């Protein structure tokens, strides 16, 4: 059974850091691009970071460059998102996604709230 389980979210103050994890199982993890998306009220879901199947290429949306780092450990079937210098506008539900041309899987999300 395919599963993607996010963890690591929480309530943090501006300037703080979080490390989000996505544990995958039930599919060939190393064959998929991994993405982190976020969704906040009033905005469409946006892709914030992408990493290629073997980890050689990463892409970030401009608003998170320099603060977010996506990585993966194919031996552990895990994708990570390190977030530094959190801002209130980063508040959202963060989802991991495993994608390929004709298949895709989603986790249930983890809430990140940045507030003083």
C-alpha positions in Angstrom: 0.0 0.0 0.0 1.3 3.4 -1.0 1.9 5.8 1.9 3.4 9.2 2.3 3.5 10.5 5.8 4.6 14.0 6.7 5.8 15.0 10.1 7.8 17.8 11.7 5.3 20.7 11.5 4.4 22.8 14.5 4.1 26.3 15.9 7.2 28.4 15.8 8.2 32.0 16.2 9.4 34.1 13.2 13.0 33.4 12.6 12.8 29.9 13.8 13.5 26.7 12.0 11.7 23.4 11.2 12.7 20.2 9.5 9.8 18.5 7.7 10.0 14.8 6.9 8.1 12.7 4.4 8.3 8.9 4.9 7.4 7.0 1.8 6.5 3.3 1.3 4.8 1.1 -1.2 6.4 2.3 -4.4 9.7 2.7 -6.0 10.7 5.9 -4.3 13.9 6.4 -6.2 12.0 6.6 -9.5 10.0 9.6 -8.5 10.5 13.3 -8.3 9.7 14.5 -4.8 8.0 17.9 -4.3 6.9 19.9 -1.3 3.7 21.9 -1.7 2.0 24.2 0.6 -1.6 25.4 0.9 -2.8 28.4 2.8 -6.3 29.9 3.0 -6.9 32.3 0.1 -4.1 30.9 -2.0 -3.8 28.1 -4.5 -1.6 25.2 -3.7 1.9 26.1 -4.6 5.0 24.0 -5.2 7.9 25.3 -3.1 10.6 22.8 -3.8 11.4 19.9 -6.1 14.1 17.3 -6.1 15.0 14.9 -8.9 14.9 11.1 -8.4 18.5 10.8 -7.6 18.9 14.1 -5.8 21.0 15.7 -8.4 18.8 18.6 -9.2 16.7 20.9 -6.9 14.4 23.7 -7.7 12.8 26.3 -5.5 10.2 29.0 -5.9 11.7 32.4 -5.5 10.0 33.2 -2.2 11.8 30.4 -0.4 15.3 30.5 -2.0 18.0 30.7 0.6 15.7 29.6 3.4 14.4 26.2 2.3 16.5 23.1 1.4 15.0 20.0 -0.1 16.8 16.7 0.2 16.2 13.0 0.0 17.6 9.7 1.2 16.6 7.0 -1.2 18.0 4.3 1.0 15.5 5.4 3.7 12.7 6.3 1.3 12.5 9.7 2.9 12.3 13.3 1.6 13.1 16.3 3.8 12.5 20.0 3.8 14.7 22.1 6.0 13.2 25.5 6.6 15.2 28.3 8.2 14.3 31.9 9.1 10.6 31.2 9.1 8.2 34.0 8.3 4.5 34.4 9.1 3.8 34.1 5.4 5.2 30.5 5.5 2.2 29.5 7.5 0.5 26.7 5.6 -0.2 23.0 5.4 2.8 21.4 3.8 2.3 18.4 1.7 4.8 16.0 0.1 4.2 14.6 -3.4 5.8 11.8 -5.3 5.4 12.4 -9.0 6.2 10.9 -12.3 4.6 11.2 -15.7 1.7 8.9 -15.2 1.5 8.5 -11.4 1.4 10.6 -8.3 0.9 10.2 -4.6 0.1 12.6 -1.8 0.5 12.7 1.9 -2.0 14.1 4.3 0.1 17.2 5.2 1.6 18.7 8.2 0.7 22.1 9.6 3.3 24.8 9.9 2.3 27.9 11.9 4.6 30.8 12.3 3.4 33.3 14.8 4.7 35.4 17.7 
